[in-house]
Amino acid sequence: MKELSWLQKFKEIAIGWKNVVFKNEAAEQIAFTRASICADCDYNIFNTCSKCSCPLVAKMRNPDSICPMNKW
């Protein structure tokens, strides 16, 4: 899988944070499913993905985000 540039990663997380602040029901449904997967992941360190360094609260709420371990 191709690694995202810092600008792409910033945009990805910014969209996720927007969905945190302005609740989006579709994003919340996606986040709920992803959270159950991330809960048992070894790369989830204090709700941050240690593989990509993204805050999971935002990453999970961007429908276009992908897990760097291809778990979702």
N, C-alpha and C positions, 0 to 999 in steps of 0.2 A: 504494500500500500504506500502511496506517495505521501510524504509528510507535508503538512500545511505550512505555508509561509507565516511569518508573524502577523502580517496584515489579515490574512484569511482567518487565522485563529482568533484575532481580535474581533473581527466581524462576527464570527460564529458565536463567541461568548457574549458579545454585545446584544445580539438577538435573543440569546438565552436570558440575559438579565432583564431585557425589556419584557419578556414573558413572565419573569418573576414579579416585577413591579406591577405590570398591567396584566392581571390574570387572564389567561387564555385557556379555555376549557380543553381544547384539543391538545395543547402543549402540556397541560396538567395530566391528561390521560397517558400521554407518551412518557412523561417523567415518572409517573407511578410505575409503569411497566419496567422502565429502565432502572429505577431505583431498586427494585427487587433483584435485578440481575447484579447491579453494582454492590449491593449489600454484602455479597459473599466473595467479591473479587479481591485478590491479593494486592492489586494496584490501588485500591481505594484506601488512601491514608488520610484520615481526618477530613473526609468528604472532598478530597482532591485526588484526581487521577495522577498517580506518580509516573505513569507512562507518558502522558502528554502535558502534564502540569496544569490542567484545566480544573476550575472549580466545578464540581459535579452538579451543584444546585443550578447553575446556569447551563452547562453543557447538556444536561438531560432535557432541558426545556426548549432546545432548538431542534425542531423536527428534522433539519438537514444535517445535524451533527452525526458523526459516526464514532463508534468506540474504536480506539486504536488497537484493541485486541479482537475486533470483529465479533463482539458478543451481542451487539445490537446495531 
